[in-house]
Amino acid sequence: MLLSLNCSTRNLVPRLHRFTSKIAVDVEPAVVSGLEQATIKPRKHPGVVKPNHVELPKQLSDTLKRIVGDHPVKKVIHDGQQLNSYLKSRHPPPSPEEIENKKRTIIDEVNAKMPLERLGTLSEEEVTRWKRKRELEINKRLAQRIYAWRRIEYGTYEAIVYAVARGAQEYAVMKRVLTELAQRDEQFCPRSFFDFGSGVGTAMWVASELWRDQIFEYYNVDRSREMNEISELILRDGHENKQIPLRNVYYRQFLPAIETKYDLVIISHTLFEMADQEQRQEVLLNLWRKCDGYMVIAEEGTRRGSELVNEARRFLLEQDDEGHTLAPCPHDVACPRLKDLADRTPCNFPISYAPLRLGSDSNADRHTSLYSYAILKKGPQSDSSRSWPRIVRPTLVRSKHAICRVCTGEGNLQEVIFTKSKHGKSAYSCAKVSRWGDRLPMSLGQPQVKPGSTELTLATEQADLA
């Protein structure tokens, strides 16, 4: 049957093209040599980020169970689940601009429902009632649409719940992040450690494992005195009279005024607790001044958490020309994921961990958490592998090809389809075994786009329709 097309319909038919594309890949010579001589296994190439699964050391696990004390286990577990759900759905405080924009929109909506033209037909008493009703309607809608941020206050019980519910997860995140730092810069031997928003001390646990013989001072700042007390109790294995095994551990509730420098500065799961952007920037700048090596920023891997991490990263790099990103970005430009306002996908990475099990708690042996992070280096960048592309979503392994979505050294998101025939055995074998969060030990060229032999034009489509 013939289908006739009028002029207006033909104008709507798009011109379609078929393309083929190829991306040049240059694998690191040392990696190629290692793979060919079988001194490097593909799954252990130097771009692999470890660990993939993290479990609390038994001593820490036993201590966390011990500090629960006489508190009902079921209640602690339930409250911990509630806390986790709340933290994962959290937003930062809305800015004055956000509030004003929403208020203007609401006023327009209310004006359409309650037009101002009616005022001329009302008595003075009716006008007063009408204005009061209108104001109440505006405030009601504004309250429904503005996130009701409030700072979380941690007492002794809340600190215990936090330690039980969040300890294993935050330990796993910091283990993954700080292990990557140690692997990327093997010469880094921090002598001092500073953690702002230290909570129950998860970052300190990891740092003391990686650099116990090097670090001679641990400085922890948390506004909750009870949280600091629980952190210290955990260091004492849950026994108040036991000696702390680490050297020179200090706790404070506020940032110190002294300008002491620290080799490793941490701000983890803390940015959400600050009242506004101005406070966040003031704290970040203060911490950056105290940093004399690396600064680590970490948050929940939600869209909002990712935005806060990248806001902090961008702000600090703008303040100091000598600051650079070590990870996860292979560049210092704006995050390509967050530049696209229509894309609500956060820049985040997964970590598998074993949750703390209390009593007959039937949690699974493995949980997966998403986190966002940035490692910033103060001073010249010396990592020759820094520009290696980072895999930012799960690798798709298919028959004779592997698809990797990566963030490149130029600050672009790129999808590469690796095959042995196009990219060589070394590139293909590394790509197909690499996971979300790993780096590919290679450089990528620009896509070479060539028009295919077939081009679907308007005439061809008309013929097909006829």
C-alpha positions, -999 to 999 in steps of 0.1 A, spaced: 0 0 0 13 34 -9 15 61 17 13 97 5 33 124 24 23 160 23 48 188 25 45 194 63 49 157 71 80 155 48 96 184 67 94 165 100 113 135 87 149 138 100 180 133 79 197 103 94 234 93 91 253 62 99 288 66 112 316 44 123 341 57 148 375 46 161 395 59 191 433 55 190 447 39 222 482 40 234 489 16 263 517 23 287 549 5 273 557 -9 307 522 -24 309 524 -39 274 558 -54 282 546 -68 315 515 -84 299 535 -99 271 561 -114 294 534 -125 319 549 -105 348 516 -86 350 482 -102 351 455 -82 333 434 -79 365 464 -66 384 474 -39 360 486 -6 377 453 12 370 433 -12 393 421 6 425 420 -16 456 404 -29 477 371 -40 462 357 -54 494 364 -42 529 358 -59 563 364 -43 596 394 -57 615 382 -81 642 395 -60 669 375 -30 657 344 -51 651 346 -65 687 351 -30 701 320 -16 683 299 -44 697 314 -38 732 305 -1 733 268 -8 728 268 -18 764 234 -22 780 215 -4 752 188 -27 736 204 -42 705 171 -42 685 166 -5 692 202 4 682 198 -15 650 165 1 642 178 36 650 209 29 629 188 20 599 167 52 604 199 73 606 213 57 574 181 64 555 181 100 567 217 107 558 213 92 523 183 114 515 199 146 530 202 179 511 224 208 520 207 240 533 189 259 505 207 291 495 188 325 497 187 325 459 170 291 458 144 302 483 138 335 465 133 318 431 109 293 446 90 320 464 86 340 431 72 309 414 48 303 443 36 339 443 28 336 406 8 304 413 -11 320 442 -18 352 422 -34 330 395 -55 313 421 -63 345 441 -60 374 415 -52 408 429 -79 424 407 -105 411 433 -92 436 459 -111 464 443 -144 447 450 -138 439 487 -143 459 518 -114 469 540 -120 441 565 -123 415 536 -90 428 521 -72 423 554 -86 387 557 -78 381 520 -42 393 524 -37 371 555 -51 341 537 -28 347 507 3 350 529 -6 318 547 -10 300 513 24 313 501 42 302 533 25 268 533 36 261 497 71 274 504 75 252 535 64 222 513 90 228 486 120 240 506 142 214 522 139 217 560 176 214 568 188 211 604 221 202 620 222 168 636 230 168 673 249 138 686 247 128 723 262 97 738 235 73 726 234 89 691 272 86 688 269 49 696 242 44 670 264 63 645 294 41 653 274 9 649 254 19 618 281 39 599 314 26 612 319 -3 588 307 17 558 328 49 564 358 27 573 354 10 539 352 43 520 383 57 537 402 24 533 395 26 495 404 63 492 435 64 514 448 31 499 446 47 465 465 77 478 492 54 492 494 34 459 496 65 437 522 82 458 545 56 474 568 83 486 541 99 507 548 93 544 526 116 565 540 127 598 508 144 609 471 138 605 442 163 608 405 152 606 377 178 606 343 163 615 362 132 627 331 115 641 339 82 656 374 82 641 370 60 610 396 80 590 421 77 618 416 39 620 426 36 583 455 61 585 469 44 615 469 11 595 486 25 565 511 48 581 513 38 618 551 40 619 552 75 602 523 94 618 533 110 652 503 132 657 465 126 652 444 158 655 406 152 655 380 180 655 343 173 660 317 197 675 301 169 695 320 162 727 301 129 731 313 118 696 349 126 706 345 105 738 331 75 718 360 79 693 385 78 722 367 49 738 370 29 706 407 35 705 409 20 740 391 -11 727 360 -1 747 378 -1 780 381 33 796 413 25 815 432 9 786 461 28 770 456 43 735 480 24 712 486 55 689 510 83 695 498 118 703 460 116 697 442 149 704 405 159 703 390 193 700 354 206 694 365 236 673 391 244 646 424 255 663 435 291 657 472 281 654 486 278 619 502 244 623 506 225 590 495 188 586 506 164 559 472 147 556 440 166 561 406 149 560 370 163 558 347 133 554 308 132 556 308 167 572 299 192 545 262 186 549 265 198 585 274 233 576 247 260 575 255 276 541 280 279 513 298 307 530 305 285 561 316 256 539 341 278 520 354 294 552 361 259 567 376 246 535 399 275 531 410 271 567 417 234 562 436 241 529 459 265 548 466 238 573 474 213 545 510 206 536 505 175 515 471 160 506 436 169 514 408 143 511 371 152 508 344 125 509 306 124 510 277 101 503 275 92 466 242 109 461 236 137 436 238 163 464 269 147 480 286 147 446 277 183 441 292 193 475 324 174 468 328 190 434 319 225 448 346 221 474 372 208 448 364 236 424 366 263 451 400 251 465 415 248 430 404 284 422 421 296 454 455 281 447 473 277 414 495 251 429 466 228 439 459 198 418 435 169 417 450 134 423 418 115 422 393 106 410 395 132 382 424 129 357 421 167 353 416 199 371 386 213 351 350 212 360 333 178 365 318 169 331 291 149 348 278 179 367 282 204 339 252 189 323 223 203 343 199 180 325 219 149 337 210 141 373 236 113 375 261 119 403 299 114 400 302 85 424 319 51 430 310 18 447 326 0 476 316 -34 489 318 -38 527 308 -62 554 283 -45 578 287 -49 616 265 -77 628 249 -74 663 233 -103 680 209 -122 656 210 -93 631 204 -109 597 221 -83 575 237 -97 544 275 -104 545 280 -78 517 266 -43 513 275 -18 486 278 18 493 282 47 468 305 75 477 319 107 461 354 119 469 383 141 458 420 139 467 438 172 463 475 177 463 491 209 475 522 216 454 535 204 420 519 174 404 545 146 399 522 116 391 529 106 355 498 84 354 475 112 364 459 116 330 449 79 327 411 78 320 389 68 350 361 43 345 330 60 358 303 34 353 302 -4 352 322 -20 323 300 -39 299 317 -71 287 301 -85 256 311 -110 229 346 -100 217 343 -64 229 341 -44 262 324 -11 266 340 14 290 325 48 300 354 69 311 363 104 323 394 116 303 423 138 310 407 165 289 377 166 312 353 148 289 330 118 293 337 93 266 325 58 257 351 35 242 343 1 226 375 -20 230 382 -49 207 413 -69 202 414 -63 165 411 -25 167 430 -17 199 454 -46 204 455 -75 229 470 -54 258 443 -27 257 415 -51 253 426 -75 281 430 -45 305 396 -30 296 375 -61 299 387 -69 335 386 -33 348 358 -22 370 339 9 379 364 32 397 395 17 381 418 36 357 429 24 323 468 25 319 467 42 285 460 74 267 431 79 244 431 98 212 403 119 198 374 99 181 381 95 144 346 99 130 340 88 94 307 89 75 296 53 67 290 41 33 252 43 39 234 76 43 197 77 49 184 108 33 149 123 30 146 108 -5 155 73 7 130 75 36 103 86 12 110 57 -11 109 33 18 76 47 30 61 45 -5 
